[in-house]
Amino acid sequence: MNKTHALMVSVLCLALTGCFESRKNTEQLCNDTPALQCERLNMDDGQCRVPRTDLIWHRFDALKNPSPKNQIKEYDLLGKYKKCLELAAQIQAIDQTELKERRVHSMLFATEDMEKIISNLIKSKSPEALYFLWSRTGNEEAKRSFLQLEGKPVLETAEMQYALATFYTSRDKEKTHDLLIRSLELTKNNKVNNEVLKSLASTTYQLKRKEEAYIWAMVAKEYGVPIASESELQLLYGFDEKKYQQLEDNAAKIIGAIKNGTFSKELVPKY
């Protein structure tokens, strides 16, 4: 056996061992923690293993901290698991009627659990719960309660400033812009919400601030957001080379500040 082949075999064994170990640990976690209700998750099904495992471990973490944020994350993980099961249930195979039935049952359990989370969140007055209920379920009472928190310290987080900005997007572009900027100011540890960057590029362009819009497009590009091609950018903005260089230098300063957690609105040039 040559060295290259031996190395490949070793890597494969390690990868497989990791997979088996992860599965074993999840099964052991389920056995040791009945509150996780793993029996509702069709554990022996080879399909949907990744979303199922993610859900189980998040539930375990959430047992120690059953906060609205954790409930909302569980709701999203349940949604991913349910979607996977819906696709898996459509797979037709010989002698797998029982397997399909188990998948359907797990889908129904997931739906029940999602509805239970909504019922629990309705009892909460946290801004995260109110925004979730408004934006995801159309709860008008939650919307009113959330908007009444505007200007209060409880909304002074990156997530909640962005959430508030979504309300003003079609109502007040200038205010939307300011809220998005504030969201970036409150962003820490370089945990940037790419939707903030995309919204800033779009909003400033609609406000006819092309220079600032280009800056935010370049910042968004740094964070992996797909942007227009060079020819499309030229059609959109039409700057000369000197202007492009100046704007890209400004974008670089903003990117550095965001990564360092020192971004402030004063770094955004006025044009």
C-alpha positions as CSV (number, residue, x, y, z in Angstrom):
1,M,0.0,0.0,0.0
2,N,1.6,3.3,-1.0
3,K,1.7,6.3,1.4
4,T,-1.0,8.3,-0.5
5,H,-3.4,5.4,-0.4
6,A,-2.7,4.7,3.2
7,L,-3.3,8.4,4.0
8,M,-6.6,8.4,2.2
9,V,-7.8,5.3,4.0
10,S,-6.8,6.8,7.4
11,V,-8.7,10.0,6.6
12,L,-11.7,8.0,5.6
13,C,-11.6,5.9,8.7
14,L,-11.4,9.0,10.9
15,A,-14.3,10.6,9.0
16,L,-16.4,7.5,9.5
17,T,-15.4,7.1,13.1
18,G,-16.5,10.7,13.6
19,C,-19.9,10.0,12.0
20,F,-20.5,6.9,14.1
21,E,-19.3,8.6,17.3
22,S,-21.6,11.5,16.7
23,R,-24.6,9.2,16.1
24,K,-23.7,7.1,19.2
25,N,-23.4,10.3,21.3
26,T,-26.8,11.6,20.1
27,E,-28.5,8.2,20.8
28,Q,-26.9,8.2,24.3
29,L,-28.1,11.7,24.9
30,C,-31.6,10.7,23.9
31,N,-31.5,7.7,26.3
32,D,-30.2,9.8,29.1
33,T,-32.6,12.7,28.6
34,P,-36.3,11.7,28.2
35,A,-37.3,15.3,28.1
36,L,-35.9,15.6,24.6
37,Q,-38.7,13.3,23.3
38,C,-36.5,11.7,20.7
39,E,-39.1,8.9,20.3
40,R,-41.1,11.4,18.3
41,L,-38.2,12.0,15.9
42,N,-38.0,8.7,14.0
43,M,-34.4,8.0,15.2
44,D,-33.7,4.9,13.2
45,D,-34.4,6.6,9.8
46,G,-31.3,7.2,7.7
47,Q,-32.9,10.2,6.1
48,C,-32.9,13.7,7.7
49,R,-30.1,12.7,10.2
50,V,-28.4,16.1,10.1
51,P,-31.5,18.3,10.8
52,R,-32.7,15.8,13.4
53,T,-29.3,15.8,15.2
54,D,-29.1,19.6,15.1
55,L,-32.6,19.7,16.6
56,I,-31.8,17.3,19.4
57,W,-28.6,19.0,20.5
58,H,-30.3,22.4,20.5
59,R,-33.1,21.1,22.6
60,F,-30.6,19.8,25.1
61,D,-28.9,23.2,25.3
62,A,-32.3,24.9,25.5
63,L,-33.3,22.7,28.5
64,K,-30.8,24.8,30.5
65,N,-32.0,28.1,29.1
66,P,-35.6,28.0,27.7
67,S,-35.5,31.6,26.5
68,P,-37.6,33.0,23.7
69,K,-34.5,33.1,21.5
70,N,-33.9,29.4,22.0
71,Q,-37.6,28.6,21.4
72,I,-37.4,30.6,18.1
73,K,-34.3,28.7,17.0
74,E,-36.0,25.4,17.9
75,Y,-39.0,26.5,15.8
76,D,-36.7,27.1,12.8
77,L,-34.9,23.7,13.3
78,L,-38.2,21.9,13.5
79,G,-39.2,23.6,10.2
80,K,-36.0,22.3,8.6
81,Y,-36.6,18.8,9.9
82,K,-40.2,18.8,8.9
83,K,-39.3,20.0,5.3
84,C,-36.7,17.2,5.1
85,L,-39.3,14.6,6.2
86,E,-41.8,15.9,3.7
87,L,-39.3,15.2,0.9
88,A,-38.3,11.9,2.4
89,A,-42.0,10.8,2.7
90,Q,-42.3,11.2,-1.1
91,I,-39.6,8.6,-1.7
92,Q,-41.3,5.4,-3.0
93,A,-39.5,2.2,-2.3
94,I,-40.4,-1.5,-2.1
95,D,-41.5,-2.8,1.4
96,Q,-41.1,0.6,3.0
97,T,-44.7,1.4,3.8
98,E,-44.0,1.3,7.5
99,L,-41.0,3.7,7.1
100,K,-43.1,6.1,5.2
101,E,-45.8,6.0,8.0
102,R,-43.2,6.7,10.6
103,R,-41.9,9.7,8.6
104,V,-45.5,11.1,8.3
105,H,-46.0,10.6,12.1
106,S,-42.8,12.5,12.8
107,M,-43.9,15.3,10.5
108,L,-47.2,15.6,12.5
109,F,-45.2,15.6,15.7
110,A,-43.0,18.4,14.3
111,T,-46.1,20.4,13.4
112,E,-47.5,19.9,16.9
113,D,-44.2,21.1,18.5
114,M,-44.1,24.2,16.3
115,E,-47.6,25.1,17.3
116,K,-46.7,24.6,20.9
117,I,-43.8,26.9,20.6
118,I,-46.0,29.6,19.1
119,S,-48.4,29.1,22.0
120,N,-45.6,29.6,24.5
121,L,-44.2,32.7,22.7
122,I,-47.7,34.3,22.8
123,K,-47.2,34.4,26.6
124,S,-43.9,36.2,26.3
125,K,-43.4,40.0,26.1
126,S,-39.8,39.8,25.0
127,P,-39.0,41.9,21.8
128,E,-37.7,38.7,20.1
129,A,-41.0,36.9,20.7
130,L,-43.1,39.8,19.7
131,Y,-41.1,40.3,16.4
132,F,-41.3,36.6,15.7
133,L,-45.1,36.5,16.2
134,W,-45.6,39.6,14.0
135,S,-43.2,38.7,11.2
136,R,-43.7,35.0,11.0
137,T,-47.3,34.5,12.0
138,G,-48.9,37.9,11.2
139,N,-50.0,38.5,14.8
140,E,-51.1,42.2,14.8
141,E,-51.3,42.5,18.5
142,A,-47.6,41.4,18.7
143,K,-46.8,43.9,16.0
144,R,-48.4,46.8,18.0
145,S,-46.6,45.7,21.2
146,F,-43.3,45.5,19.4
147,L,-43.6,49.0,17.9
148,Q,-44.5,50.4,21.3
149,L,-41.0,49.4,22.4
150,E,-39.3,51.8,19.9
151,G,-36.9,54.1,21.6
152,K,-36.6,51.9,24.7
153,P,-33.3,50.2,25.7
154,V,-34.8,46.7,25.2
155,L,-34.5,47.3,21.4
156,E,-30.9,48.5,21.5
157,T,-29.5,45.4,20.0
158,A,-28.2,44.7,16.5
159,E,-31.0,42.2,15.9
160,M,-33.9,44.3,17.2
161,Q,-32.7,47.5,15.3
162,Y,-32.8,45.5,12.1
163,A,-36.2,44.1,13.0
164,L,-37.5,47.6,13.6
165,A,-36.0,48.7,10.3
166,T,-38.0,46.1,8.4
167,F,-41.2,47.9,9.5
168,Y,-40.1,51.2,8.1
169,T,-38.7,49.9,4.8
170,S,-41.8,50.8,2.8
171,R,-42.7,53.8,5.0
172,D,-39.6,55.9,5.7
173,K,-36.4,55.2,3.8
174,E,-34.4,57.7,5.8
175,K,-35.4,56.2,9.1
176,T,-34.8,52.7,7.7
177,H,-31.3,53.8,6.8
178,D,-30.6,55.2,10.3
179,L,-31.9,52.0,12.0
180,L,-29.7,49.8,9.7
181,I,-26.7,51.9,10.6
182,R,-27.5,51.6,14.3
183,S,-27.8,47.9,13.9
184,L,-24.2,47.8,12.5
185,E,-23.0,50.0,15.3
186,L,-24.4,47.4,17.8
187,T,-22.9,44.4,15.9
188,K,-20.2,42.7,17.9
189,N,-17.6,39.9,17.3
190,N,-18.0,40.4,13.5
191,K,-21.4,38.6,13.6
192,V,-22.7,40.6,10.7
193,N,-26.3,40.1,9.5
194,N,-25.8,40.2,5.7
195,E,-29.4,41.4,5.3
196,V,-28.4,44.6,7.0
197,L,-25.7,45.2,4.3
198,K,-28.0,44.3,1.4
199,S,-30.7,46.6,2.8
200,L,-28.2,49.5,3.2
201,A,-27.1,49.1,-0.4
202,S,-30.7,49.0,-1.6
203,T,-32.0,51.8,0.6
204,T,-29.2,54.2,-0.1
205,Y,-29.6,53.6,-3.9
206,Q,-33.4,54.3,-3.6
207,L,-32.5,57.5,-1.7
208,K,-30.3,58.4,-4.7
209,R,-27.1,58.3,-2.7
210,K,-25.2,56.4,-5.3
211,E,-21.8,56.8,-3.7
212,E,-22.9,55.4,-0.4
213,A,-24.9,52.7,-2.1
214,Y,-21.7,51.6,-3.9
215,I,-19.8,51.6,-0.6
216,W,-22.4,49.3,1.0
217,A,-22.3,47.0,-2.1
218,M,-18.6,46.6,-1.7
219,V,-19.0,45.9,2.1
220,A,-21.7,43.4,1.3
221,K,-19.4,41.7,-1.3
222,E,-16.7,41.3,1.5
223,Y,-19.2,39.3,3.5
224,G,-20.1,37.0,0.7
225,V,-23.2,38.7,-0.6
226,P,-23.6,38.2,-4.4
227,I,-23.5,41.6,-6.2
228,A,-23.9,42.7,-9.8
229,S,-21.1,42.1,-12.4
230,E,-18.6,44.9,-13.2
231,S,-20.6,45.9,-16.4
232,E,-23.8,46.0,-14.4
233,L,-22.2,48.1,-11.7
234,Q,-21.0,50.5,-14.4
235,L,-24.5,50.8,-15.7
236,L,-25.9,51.3,-12.1
237,Y,-23.3,53.9,-10.9
238,G,-21.3,55.2,-13.9
239,F,-18.5,56.6,-11.8
240,D,-15.0,57.3,-13.2
241,E,-12.0,55.2,-12.0
242,K,-10.8,57.8,-9.5
243,K,-14.3,57.8,-7.9
244,Y,-14.4,54.1,-7.7
245,Q,-11.0,53.9,-6.0
246,Q,-12.1,56.5,-3.5
247,L,-15.3,54.7,-2.7
248,E,-13.5,51.3,-2.4
249,D,-11.0,52.9,0.0
250,N,-14.0,54.1,2.1
251,A,-15.5,50.7,2.0
252,A,-12.3,49.1,3.2
253,K,-12.2,51.4,6.3
254,I,-15.8,50.5,7.1
255,I,-15.1,46.8,6.7
256,G,-12.1,47.1,9.0
257,A,-14.2,48.9,11.6
258,I,-17.0,46.3,11.5
259,K,-14.5,43.5,12.0
260,N,-12.9,45.3,14.9
261,G,-16.3,46.1,16.5
262,T,-15.6,49.9,16.2
263,F,-18.0,50.9,13.4
264,S,-19.9,54.1,13.9
265,K,-22.0,56.3,11.6
266,E,-19.3,58.9,11.5
267,L,-17.3,56.6,9.3
268,V,-19.9,56.8,6.5
269,P,-19.0,59.7,4.2
270,K,-21.5,62.3,3.3
271,Y,-22.0,63.0,-0.4
